[in-house]
C-alpha cells in the first residue's frame, strides 16, 4: 500500500478521472497513456478525523 492511499484524492488533468489508490493511478497510466505524474495530477488531501473534530 502506498503511503498516500486513502489520504488523498488524485484527479487526472487530462480526463478528470479520480483516484484514491496509487496503484489505480499506475493502471490508469498504462491503460490510457496519460503519463500521469504529480505535476499532471491535482492532489487534494483528505483531512483526518482528528483534524475535523
Helices and strands as residue ranges (DSSP letters): E 8-12, E 18-19, H 22-32, G 38-40, E 41-45, H 49-52
